[in-house]
């Protein structure tokens, strides 16, 4: 069909831009069904252009078609047009404009995975699991995740109104925020108890490893080697980020051994990443804190240090995202975020739709006004079209994501400090009603489960 040869190249832009149309053309000679389906798309597109009640935006139609194709694969594959690709590049560099929240799409509305520390969203009291139903009075339902994120981003110092539906609260309410330049400083550190180095990693971007090294050296200097009992690496509510940063952070505390392996569709695509000699912690004890908001790259770090018996994991079960996305630039046409591999911890386990189980399970005491809001009822396993994990018999859901702002009330942090000081730490009892059984986050590798804005 003459029309399709001109428009179809755009409609399957990912294929055309990668120079693979010839391969598809050859395959079509032996597979007439493929051509029939592609021609069907061309027919539908042509009819929409000619007969729709209003003149449609062709670029948006193609964008939606490509995203629809990718969304049918799994929840983490998507197409980024040139603008969104540029936004993503800025984000991974650690600086972008917006509100400072990690979000995902659930049941047609925007779900907050976690607010980023010291941002307008965090300062306004936005919580994990909040649902954003309206942006400046306009319904979110009907928008894609990228479209909603675009609406939340804007010029610095401009205001935006979000309508929030919070679990456990009867009525929706409005929150007005002022957009700001979001500079993600992924590392924060301080001394705890006079002899413990505390390091909070909030995301994995290009600033993570340099910031980590700086924090370790600072803590060594402040505490002194003879007094330093160990380190707490806090990955709670860390939604993930760049794969290479997760590998580098793990390597920081290991002298040798495998960190993670990735396995694609073909056996030849398997890659193994190993630690290099040099443990910056000098063999000191390490505790890694995780919870239901710890996903993807966070799970790589926790899994590597757990399997290599280098750290003790304390908290609640992690999110359970065990796939890796490759960012594939498409010239001037944006980029694909395509799931290309699953990752496996050093022992060969996949945490897809299962999560990392802590060595010592400690739950936080949730204040009465937040009861029912601290459970991430639906993790990776609840996402439509998620990859299945053939190594488990039952996918699992639910893990607490609540972290008290007052450190004096932070049971997980207190347990970590006690453990590093040689005290016996008893796990939290498993209540009959708890859902903390598990959670049912050039080319650039990314593991993030959510979108920042």
LOPAKE-855313 format. One record per residue (C-alpha): residue in three letters; residue number from 1; x, y, z. Coordinates in nm, 4 decimals. Each point is the difference from the previous one (the first is absolute). Layout:
N
PT,resn,resi,X,Y,Z
PT,ALA,NUM,X,Y,Z
...
This chain:
453
PT,resn,resi,X,Y,Z
PT,UNK,1,0.0000,0.0000,0.0000
PT,UNK,2,0.1551,0.3289,-0.1087
PT,UNK,3,-0.1202,0.1945,0.3062
PT,UNK,4,0.1536,-0.2408,0.2465
PT,UNK,5,0.3433,0.0092,-0.1561
PT,UNK,6,0.0170,0.3710,0.0753
PT,UNK,7,-0.1696,0.0106,0.3377
PT,UNK,8,0.0811,-0.3447,0.1296
PT,UNK,9,0.3662,0.0862,0.0333
PT,UNK,10,-0.0994,0.2611,0.2542
PT,UNK,11,-0.2617,-0.2189,0.1632
PT,UNK,12,0.2603,-0.2587,0.0816
PT,UNK,13,0.2613,0.2679,0.0496
PT,UNK,14,0.2027,-0.2097,0.2408
PT,UNK,15,0.0577,-0.2567,-0.2735
PT,UNK,16,0.0649,0.2512,-0.2732
PT,UNK,17,0.2353,0.2112,0.2103
PT,UNK,18,0.2069,-0.3024,0.0951
PT,UNK,19,0.0502,-0.0848,-0.3639
PT,UNK,20,-0.1872,-0.3268,0.0321
PT,UNK,21,-0.2775,0.0618,-0.2526
PT,UNK,22,0.1857,-0.2116,-0.2550
PT,UNK,23,-0.0028,-0.2915,0.2415
PT,UNK,24,-0.3724,0.0454,0.0565
PT,UNK,25,-0.0536,0.0226,-0.3766
PT,UNK,26,0.1845,-0.3283,-0.0536
PT,UNK,27,-0.1890,-0.1695,0.2796
PT,UNK,28,-0.3251,0.1227,-0.1517
PT,UNK,29,0.0639,-0.1987,-0.3150
PT,UNK,30,-0.0250,-0.3148,0.2083
PT,UNK,31,-0.2635,0.1334,0.2350
PT,UNK,32,-0.2957,0.1512,-0.1782
PT,UNK,33,-0.1857,0.0292,0.3308
PT,UNK,34,0.2492,0.2617,0.1170
PT,UNK,35,-0.0596,0.2054,-0.3136
PT,UNK,36,-0.3724,-0.0391,0.0379
PT,UNK,37,0.0131,0.1416,0.3519
PT,UNK,38,0.2269,0.2866,-0.1045
PT,UNK,39,-0.2315,0.0835,-0.2879
PT,UNK,40,-0.2906,-0.0064,0.2443
PT,UNK,41,0.1744,0.2639,0.2071
PT,UNK,42,0.0507,0.2090,-0.3107
PT,UNK,43,-0.3692,-0.0306,-0.0891
PT,UNK,44,-0.1082,0.1065,0.3490
PT,UNK,45,0.2433,0.2902,0.0076
PT,UNK,46,-0.1159,0.1164,-0.3442
PT,UNK,47,-0.3656,-0.0170,0.1055
PT,UNK,48,0.0658,0.1969,0.3189
PT,UNK,49,0.1781,0.2721,-0.1954
PT,UNK,50,-0.2788,0.0320,-0.2544
PT,UNK,51,-0.3168,-0.0555,0.2060
PT,UNK,52,0.0587,0.0931,0.3652
PT,UNK,53,-0.2328,0.2744,0.1211
PT,UNK,54,0.2914,0.2380,0.0523
PT,UNK,55,0.3308,0.0271,-0.1802
PT,UNK,56,0.2309,-0.2267,0.2032
PT,UNK,57,0.3593,0.0710,0.0907
PT,UNK,58,0.1936,-0.2550,-0.2055
PT,UNK,59,0.3065,0.0140,0.2232
PT,UNK,60,-0.2093,-0.0771,0.3079
PT,UNK,61,-0.1732,-0.2862,-0.1799
PT,UNK,62,0.3313,-0.1598,-0.0925
PT,UNK,63,0.1345,0.0597,0.3500
PT,UNK,64,-0.3039,-0.1694,0.1517
PT,UNK,65,0.0214,-0.2908,-0.2430
PT,UNK,66,0.3637,-0.0695,0.0809
PT,UNK,67,-0.0631,0.0313,0.3732
PT,UNK,68,-0.2960,-0.2328,-0.0292
PT,UNK,69,0.2165,-0.2614,-0.1668
PT,UNK,70,0.2668,0.0265,0.2676
PT,UNK,71,-0.2485,0.0113,0.2882
PT,UNK,72,-0.1352,-0.3342,-0.1194
PT,UNK,73,0.3404,-0.1543,0.0720
PT,UNK,74,0.0439,0.0898,0.3672
PT,UNK,75,-0.0576,0.2970,0.2358
PT,UNK,76,0.3530,0.1351,-0.0335
PT,UNK,77,0.0484,0.0167,-0.3771
PT,UNK,78,-0.0949,0.3309,-0.1607
PT,UNK,79,0.0788,0.2484,-0.2749
PT,UNK,80,0.1426,0.3409,0.0825
PT,UNK,81,-0.0349,0.2743,-0.2563
PT,UNK,82,0.2875,0.2453,-0.0367
PT,UNK,83,-0.1204,0.2208,0.2862
PT,UNK,84,-0.0553,-0.2841,0.2451
PT,UNK,85,0.3333,-0.1541,-0.0949
PT,UNK,86,0.1690,0.3298,0.0771
PT,UNK,87,-0.1854,0.0163,0.3319
PT,UNK,88,0.1166,-0.3507,0.0829
PT,UNK,89,0.3606,0.0891,-0.0741
PT,UNK,90,-0.0239,0.3023,0.2269
PT,UNK,91,-0.1563,-0.2159,0.2687
PT,UNK,92,0.2733,-0.2622,-0.0064
PT,UNK,93,0.2560,0.2773,0.0289
PT,UNK,94,-0.1662,0.0887,0.3281
PT,UNK,95,-0.1693,0.3316,-0.0765
PT,UNK,96,-0.3367,0.0859,-0.1517
PT,UNK,97,-0.2962,0.2304,0.0469
PT,UNK,98,-0.3188,-0.1138,0.1702
PT,UNK,99,-0.1570,-0.1022,0.3300
PT,UNK,100,0.2238,-0.2797,0.1240
PT,UNK,101,-0.2161,-0.3119,0.0060
PT,UNK,102,0.0490,-0.3512,-0.1307
PT,UNK,103,-0.3225,-0.1054,-0.1690
PT,UNK,104,-0.1494,-0.2891,-0.1904
PT,UNK,105,-0.3374,-0.0652,-0.1617
PT,UNK,106,-0.2603,-0.2177,0.1697
PT,UNK,107,-0.3606,-0.0512,-0.1046
PT,UNK,108,0.0020,0.3127,-0.2116
PT,UNK,109,0.1291,0.2380,0.2682
PT,UNK,110,0.3462,0.1031,0.1137
PT,UNK,111,0.1326,-0.1835,0.3036
PT,UNK,112,0.2800,0.1475,0.2081
PT,UNK,113,0.2793,-0.2508,0.0571
PT,UNK,114,0.1977,0.2374,0.2197
PT,UNK,115,0.0680,0.3729,0.0372
PT,UNK,116,0.3629,0.0977,-0.0534
PT,UNK,117,0.1694,0.1409,0.3081
PT,UNK,118,0.0048,0.3801,0.0401
PT,UNK,119,-0.2222,0.0815,-0.2972
PT,UNK,120,-0.3317,0.1889,-0.0309
PT,UNK,121,-0.1893,-0.3304,0.0089
PT,UNK,122,0.1724,-0.1242,0.3147
PT,UNK,123,-0.0333,0.3376,0.1710
PT,UNK,124,-0.3716,0.0141,-0.0860
PT,UNK,125,-0.0636,-0.3339,0.1698
PT,UNK,126,-0.0582,-0.2160,-0.3082
PT,UNK,127,0.0214,-0.3650,0.1086
PT,UNK,128,0.0794,-0.3310,-0.1639
PT,UNK,129,-0.3211,-0.1635,-0.1326
PT,UNK,130,-0.1827,0.3323,-0.0433
PT,UNK,131,-0.2076,-0.0014,-0.3173
PT,UNK,132,0.0001,0.3107,-0.2188
PT,UNK,133,-0.3394,0.0241,-0.1675
PT,UNK,134,0.0108,0.3561,-0.1392
PT,UNK,135,0.2690,0.2441,-0.1086
PT,UNK,136,-0.1092,0.3644,0.0104
PT,UNK,137,-0.3591,-0.1217,-0.0009
PT,UNK,138,0.0400,-0.2224,-0.3075
PT,UNK,139,-0.0587,-0.3729,0.0358
PT,UNK,140,0.3032,-0.2246,-0.0193
PT,UNK,141,-0.2047,-0.2949,-0.1239
PT,UNK,142,0.0471,-0.0329,-0.3723
PT,UNK,143,0.3551,0.1336,0.0044
PT,UNK,144,0.3089,-0.2150,-0.0375
PT,UNK,145,0.2610,0.0108,0.2742
PT,UNK,146,0.2287,0.2123,-0.2158
PT,UNK,147,-0.2787,0.2457,-0.0798
PT,UNK,148,-0.0837,0.0392,0.3677
PT,UNK,149,0.3659,0.0530,0.0865
PT,UNK,150,0.0276,0.2654,-0.2704
PT,UNK,151,-0.2933,0.1836,0.1597
PT,UNK,152,0.1633,-0.0071,0.3414
PT,UNK,153,0.3259,0.1381,-0.1330
PT,UNK,154,0.0304,0.3651,-0.0915
PT,UNK,155,0.1810,0.3252,0.0554
PT,UNK,156,0.1687,0.0542,0.3335
PT,UNK,157,-0.2017,0.2026,0.2543
PT,UNK,158,-0.3341,-0.0722,-0.1686
PT,UNK,159,-0.2775,-0.1550,0.2062
PT,UNK,160,-0.1874,-0.3240,-0.0611
PT,UNK,161,-0.3001,-0.1512,0.1784
PT,UNK,162,-0.0199,-0.3749,0.0514
PT,UNK,163,-0.3141,-0.1798,0.1153
PT,UNK,164,0.0984,-0.2854,0.2297
PT,UNK,165,-0.1909,-0.3105,0.1008
PT,UNK,166,0.1726,-0.1511,0.3022
PT,UNK,167,-0.0652,-0.3565,0.1202
PT,UNK,168,-0.1722,0.0096,0.3376
PT,UNK,169,-0.1391,0.3471,-0.0578
PT,UNK,170,-0.3591,0.0316,-0.1173
PT,UNK,171,0.0117,0.3101,-0.2184
PT,UNK,172,0.2427,0.1231,-0.2617
PT,UNK,173,0.1859,0.3214,0.0762
PT,UNK,174,0.2023,0.2585,-0.1901
PT,UNK,175,0.3672,0.0820,0.0477
PT,UNK,176,0.1577,0.3048,-0.1631
PT,UNK,177,0.3721,-0.0216,-0.0696
PT,UNK,178,0.2539,0.2328,-0.1548
PT,UNK,179,0.2206,-0.1540,-0.2655
PT,UNK,180,0.3716,0.0149,0.0665
PT,UNK,181,0.3262,-0.1149,-0.1497
PT,UNK,182,0.0320,-0.3519,0.1345
PT,UNK,183,0.3629,-0.0707,0.0722
PT,UNK,184,0.0184,-0.3565,0.1095
PT,UNK,185,0.2753,-0.0397,0.2533
PT,UNK,186,-0.0305,-0.3763,0.0299
PT,UNK,187,0.2342,-0.0310,0.2972
PT,UNK,188,-0.0432,0.1281,0.3533
PT,UNK,189,0.2111,-0.1076,0.2931
PT,UNK,190,0.0452,0.0592,0.3704
PT,UNK,191,0.1389,-0.1630,0.3123
PT,UNK,192,-0.2411,-0.2058,0.2108
PT,UNK,193,0.0611,-0.0943,0.3615
PT,UNK,194,0.3495,0.1455,-0.0201
PT,UNK,195,0.1437,-0.3148,-0.1612
PT,UNK,196,-0.2167,-0.0917,-0.3020
PT,UNK,197,0.0157,0.1489,-0.3483
PT,UNK,198,-0.3466,0.0530,-0.1478
PT,UNK,199,-0.0301,0.0416,-0.3786
PT,UNK,200,-0.3335,0.0647,-0.1674
PT,UNK,201,-0.0164,-0.0740,-0.3756
PT,UNK,202,-0.3234,0.1399,-0.1426
PT,UNK,203,0.0559,-0.0873,-0.3689
PT,UNK,204,0.2595,-0.1324,-0.2413
PT,UNK,205,0.1068,0.2709,-0.2433
PT,UNK,206,0.3383,0.1092,-0.1309
PT,UNK,207,0.0732,0.1787,0.3282
PT,UNK,208,-0.0515,-0.3042,0.2219
PT,UNK,209,0.3431,-0.1651,-0.0002
PT,UNK,210,0.2011,0.3237,0.0370
PT,UNK,211,-0.2316,0.1052,0.2812
PT,UNK,212,0.0344,-0.3357,0.1732
PT,UNK,213,0.3786,0.0110,-0.0052
PT,UNK,214,-0.0046,0.3528,0.1373
PT,UNK,215,-0.2391,-0.1017,0.2787
PT,UNK,216,0.2098,-0.3009,0.1046
PT,UNK,217,0.3187,0.2041,0.0186
PT,UNK,218,-0.1774,0.2701,0.1999
PT,UNK,219,-0.1420,-0.2516,0.2501
PT,UNK,220,0.3392,-0.1665,0.0430
PT,UNK,221,0.1506,0.3368,0.0792
PT,UNK,222,-0.2770,0.1030,0.2413
PT,UNK,223,-0.0237,-0.3260,0.1943
PT,UNK,224,0.3508,-0.1377,-0.0212
PT,UNK,225,0.0907,-0.3507,-0.1123
PT,UNK,226,0.0493,-0.1407,0.3491
PT,UNK,227,-0.3416,0.1161,0.1147
PT,UNK,228,-0.2004,-0.0693,-0.3176
PT,UNK,229,-0.2222,-0.3081,0.0525
PT,UNK,230,-0.1420,-0.0168,-0.3514
PT,UNK,231,-0.2288,0.1547,-0.2591
PT,UNK,232,-0.3737,0.0174,-0.0570
PT,UNK,233,-0.0963,0.0258,-0.3675
PT,UNK,234,-0.3592,0.1238,-0.0090
PT,UNK,235,-0.1756,-0.0996,-0.3236
PT,UNK,236,-0.3546,0.0359,0.1297
PT,UNK,237,-0.2382,0.1537,-0.2552
PT,UNK,238,0.2816,0.0128,-0.2551
PT,UNK,239,-0.1757,-0.0801,-0.3300
PT,UNK,240,0.3120,-0.0850,-0.1990
PT,UNK,241,0.1884,0.1628,-0.2839
PT,UNK,242,0.3073,-0.0820,-0.2067
PT,UNK,243,0.1285,-0.3562,-0.0073
PT,UNK,244,0.3652,0.1024,-0.0173
PT,UNK,245,-0.0410,0.2058,0.3167
PT,UNK,246,-0.1564,-0.2949,0.1844
PT,UNK,247,0.2963,-0.2159,-0.1029
PT,UNK,248,0.2475,0.2685,0.1049
PT,UNK,249,-0.1651,0.0512,0.3402
PT,UNK,250,0.0055,-0.3756,0.0659
PT,UNK,251,0.3637,-0.0201,-0.1085
PT,UNK,252,0.0855,0.2732,0.2521
PT,UNK,253,-0.0495,-0.2491,0.2842
PT,UNK,254,0.1331,-0.3159,-0.1680
PT,UNK,255,0.3513,-0.1256,-0.0712
PT,UNK,256,-0.1002,-0.2672,-0.2469
PT,UNK,257,-0.2844,-0.2147,-0.1228
PT,UNK,258,-0.2975,0.0496,-0.2261
PT,UNK,259,-0.2230,0.3031,0.0481
PT,UNK,260,-0.2804,-0.0773,-0.2437
PT,UNK,261,-0.0651,-0.1784,-0.3269
PT,UNK,262,-0.2407,0.0976,-0.2762
PT,UNK,263,-0.1573,-0.2519,-0.2358
PT,UNK,264,-0.1727,0.0939,-0.3218
PT,UNK,265,-0.2097,-0.2049,-0.2372
PT,UNK,266,0.3050,-0.1791,-0.1400
PT,UNK,267,0.2647,-0.1767,0.2052
PT,UNK,268,0.2715,0.1944,-0.1829
PT,UNK,269,-0.1348,0.3229,0.1503
PT,UNK,270,0.0782,-0.1030,0.3591
PT,UNK,271,0.2269,0.2446,0.1805
PT,UNK,272,0.1663,-0.0386,0.3375
PT,UNK,273,0.1329,0.2892,0.2035
PT,UNK,274,0.2595,-0.0642,0.2684
PT,UNK,275,0.1482,0.2096,0.2772
PT,UNK,276,0.3519,0.1334,-0.0169
PT,UNK,277,0.2446,-0.0106,0.2883
PT,UNK,278,-0.0437,0.2820,0.2501
PT,UNK,279,-0.2594,0.0168,0.2787
PT,UNK,280,-0.0393,0.3655,0.0986
PT,UNK,281,-0.1618,-0.1090,0.3268
PT,UNK,282,0.3177,-0.1885,0.0923
PT,UNK,283,-0.1950,-0.3076,0.1021
PT,UNK,284,-0.2156,0.1845,0.2527
PT,UNK,285,-0.3468,-0.1443,0.0571
PT,UNK,286,-0.2781,0.1237,-0.2263
PT,UNK,287,-0.3760,0.0107,0.0399
PT,UNK,288,-0.2233,0.0736,-0.2986
PT,UNK,289,-0.3482,0.1343,0.0726
PT,UNK,290,-0.2779,-0.0823,-0.2490
PT,UNK,291,-0.3783,0.0195,-0.0134
PT,UNK,292,-0.2882,-0.0252,-0.2459
PT,UNK,293,0.1172,0.3100,-0.1819
PT,UNK,294,0.3482,-0.1410,-0.0689
PT,UNK,295,0.0003,-0.1058,-0.3629
PT,UNK,296,0.2144,-0.1049,-0.2905
PT,UNK,297,0.3529,0.1424,0.0392
PT,UNK,298,-0.0531,0.0011,0.3771
PT,UNK,299,-0.0822,-0.3684,-0.0165
PT,UNK,300,0.3157,-0.0689,-0.2022
PT,UNK,301,0.2129,0.1544,0.2752
PT,UNK,302,-0.1889,-0.1729,0.2823
PT,UNK,303,0.0056,-0.3344,-0.1817
PT,UNK,304,0.3709,0.0190,-0.0811
PT,UNK,305,0.1091,0.0889,0.3528
PT,UNK,306,-0.2376,-0.2574,0.1487
PT,UNK,307,0.1085,-0.2857,-0.2263
PT,UNK,308,0.3679,0.0828,0.0496
PT,UNK,309,-0.0618,0.0018,0.3765
PT,UNK,310,0.1431,0.3497,0.0150
PT,UNK,311,-0.3028,0.1672,0.1570
PT,UNK,312,-0.2977,-0.0747,0.2193
PT,UNK,313,-0.3316,0.1097,-0.1485
PT,UNK,314,-0.2487,0.1555,0.2434
PT,UNK,315,-0.3518,0.1280,-0.0691
PT,UNK,316,-0.2880,-0.1353,-0.2057
PT,UNK,317,-0.0128,-0.1760,-0.3342
PT,UNK,318,0.0924,0.2048,-0.3068
PT,UNK,319,-0.2096,0.0883,-0.3063
PT,UNK,320,0.0952,-0.2891,-0.2257
PT,UNK,321,0.1072,0.1485,-0.3349
PT,UNK,322,0.2514,-0.2335,-0.1590
PT,UNK,323,0.0311,0.1351,-0.3531
PT,UNK,324,0.2418,0.2308,-0.1778
PT,UNK,325,-0.0947,0.2603,-0.2585
PT,UNK,326,0.2357,0.1142,-0.2745
PT,UNK,327,-0.0280,0.3592,-0.1192
PT,UNK,328,0.0360,-0.0118,-0.3798
PT,UNK,329,0.0365,0.3405,-0.1682
PT,UNK,330,-0.1862,0.0352,-0.3302
PT,UNK,331,0.1923,0.2807,-0.1634
PT,UNK,332,-0.2036,0.3185,0.0271
PT,UNK,333,-0.3216,-0.1937,0.0625
PT,UNK,334,0.0431,-0.0614,0.3726
PT,UNK,335,0.0803,-0.3389,0.1495
PT,UNK,336,-0.1383,-0.3360,0.1028
PT,UNK,337,-0.0014,-0.1181,0.3565
PT,UNK,338,-0.0106,-0.3714,-0.0708
PT,UNK,339,0.0136,-0.2892,0.2435
PT,UNK,340,0.2929,-0.2037,-0.1305
PT,UNK,341,0.1019,-0.2206,0.2917
PT,UNK,342,-0.0805,-0.1385,0.3416
PT,UNK,343,0.2545,0.0366,0.2753
PT,UNK,344,0.1096,-0.2647,0.2482
PT,UNK,345,0.1738,0.0301,0.3339
PT,UNK,346,0.3404,-0.1735,0.0484
PT,UNK,347,-0.1704,-0.3187,0.1219
PT,UNK,348,-0.1996,-0.0154,-0.3229
PT,UNK,349,-0.3377,0.1034,0.1417
PT,UNK,350,-0.2449,0.2261,-0.1736
PT,UNK,351,-0.1929,0.2400,0.2216
PT,UNK,352,-0.2551,0.0772,-0.2741
PT,UNK,353,-0.3487,0.0211,0.1570
PT,UNK,354,0.1470,-0.1210,0.3302
PT,UNK,355,0.2493,0.2494,0.1415
PT,UNK,356,0.2927,-0.0242,0.2396
PT,UNK,357,-0.0848,-0.1584,0.3332
PT,UNK,358,0.1750,0.1750,0.2910
PT,UNK,359,0.2197,-0.2029,0.2340
PT,UNK,360,-0.1699,0.1719,0.2928
PT,UNK,361,-0.3564,0.1126,-0.0582
PT,UNK,362,-0.0761,0.3215,0.1872
PT,UNK,363,-0.3226,0.1923,-0.0557
PT,UNK,364,-0.0638,0.3584,0.1003
PT,UNK,365,-0.2735,0.1177,0.2383
PT,UNK,366,-0.2418,0.1969,-0.2155
PT,UNK,367,-0.1727,0.2959,0.1703
PT,UNK,368,-0.3813,-0.0263,0.0213
PT,UNK,369,-0.0600,0.2762,-0.2547
PT,UNK,370,0.2015,-0.1925,-0.2595
PT,UNK,371,-0.1396,-0.3461,0.0687
PT,UNK,372,-0.0726,-0.1773,-0.3258
PT,UNK,373,0.2195,0.2360,-0.2012
PT,UNK,374,0.3330,-0.1715,0.0550
PT,UNK,375,-0.0650,-0.3126,-0.2039
PT,UNK,376,0.1063,-0.0259,-0.3623
PT,UNK,377,-0.2782,-0.2482,-0.0690
PT,UNK,378,0.1123,-0.0529,-0.3543
PT,UNK,379,0.3598,-0.0394,-0.0976
PT,UNK,380,0.1501,-0.1225,-0.3249
PT,UNK,381,-0.2301,-0.3023,-0.0136
PT,UNK,382,-0.3092,0.2201,-0.0121
PT,UNK,383,0.1131,0.1960,-0.3045
PT,UNK,384,-0.1886,-0.1013,-0.3118
PT,UNK,385,0.2175,-0.1974,-0.2386
PT,UNK,386,0.2899,-0.0421,0.2415
PT,UNK,387,0.2601,-0.2647,-0.0754
PT,UNK,388,-0.0640,-0.3329,0.1670
PT,UNK,389,0.2543,-0.1672,0.2247
PT,UNK,390,0.0197,-0.3681,-0.0835
PT,UNK,391,0.2150,-0.0715,0.3062
PT,UNK,392,-0.2804,0.0700,0.2488
PT,UNK,393,-0.3332,-0.1726,0.0420
PT,UNK,394,-0.1910,0.2968,0.1387
PT,UNK,395,0.0435,0.3712,-0.0566
PT,UNK,396,-0.0131,0.2039,0.3157
PT,UNK,397,-0.1321,0.3392,0.0966
PT,UNK,398,0.0217,0.2532,0.2747
PT,UNK,399,0.2763,0.1644,0.1984
PT,UNK,400,0.0043,0.2999,0.2265
PT,UNK,401,0.1547,0.3164,-0.1427
PT,UNK,402,-0.0465,0.2250,0.3021
PT,UNK,403,0.3094,0.1695,0.1413
PT,UNK,404,-0.0415,0.2341,0.3000
PT,UNK,405,0.1407,0.3483,-0.0490
PT,UNK,406,0.1031,-0.0020,0.3654
PT,UNK,407,0.3079,-0.2219,0.0252
PT,UNK,408,-0.0790,-0.0661,0.3633
PT,UNK,409,-0.3065,-0.1922,-0.1197
PT,UNK,410,0.1759,-0.1807,-0.2847
PT,UNK,411,0.0076,-0.3619,0.1157
PT,UNK,412,0.1872,-0.1236,-0.3057
PT,UNK,413,0.2762,0.2562,0.0448
PT,UNK,414,0.0223,-0.0709,0.3724
PT,UNK,415,0.0203,-0.3735,-0.0700
PT,UNK,416,0.2846,0.0596,-0.2466
PT,UNK,417,0.1952,0.2066,0.2540
PT,UNK,418,-0.0535,-0.2633,0.2669
PT,UNK,419,0.1117,-0.2772,-0.2363
PT,UNK,420,0.3211,0.1825,-0.0896
PT,UNK,421,0.0709,0.0421,0.3693
PT,UNK,422,-0.0247,-0.3733,0.0554
PT,UNK,423,-0.3432,-0.0083,0.1598
PT,UNK,424,-0.2503,-0.2737,-0.0753
PT,UNK,425,-0.2828,0.1252,-0.2216
PT,UNK,426,-0.3302,-0.1853,0.0083
PT,UNK,427,-0.2157,0.0075,-0.3150
PT,UNK,428,-0.3465,0.1532,0.0116
PT,UNK,429,-0.2816,-0.2478,0.0614
PT,UNK,430,-0.2071,-0.0905,-0.3033
PT,UNK,431,-0.3551,0.1242,0.0619
PT,UNK,432,-0.2849,-0.2003,-0.1461
PT,UNK,433,-0.1174,0.2988,-0.2020
PT,UNK,434,0.3345,0.1175,-0.1348
PT,UNK,435,0.0611,-0.0007,-0.3702
PT,UNK,436,0.3741,0.0054,0.0375
PT,UNK,437,0.0432,-0.3472,-0.1472
PT,UNK,438,0.1633,0.1500,-0.3079
PT,UNK,439,-0.0484,0.2344,-0.2899
PT,UNK,440,-0.2252,-0.1486,-0.2617
PT,UNK,441,0.8436,0.9324,-0.4302
PT,UNK,442,1.2922,0.5018,-1.6959
PT,UNK,443,-0.2062,-0.2592,0.1898
PT,UNK,444,-0.0565,0.0494,0.3667
PT,UNK,445,-0.1296,-0.2617,0.2377
PT,UNK,446,-0.2715,0.1075,0.2404
PT,UNK,447,-0.1937,-0.1831,0.2677
PT,UNK,448,-0.2419,0.2654,0.1203
PT,UNK,449,-0.3657,-0.1008,0.0489
PT,UNK,450,-0.1430,0.3454,0.0160
PT,UNK,451,0.0163,0.3442,-0.1504
PT,UNK,452,0.1349,0.3045,0.1788
PT,UNK,453,-0.1477,0.3457,-0.0445
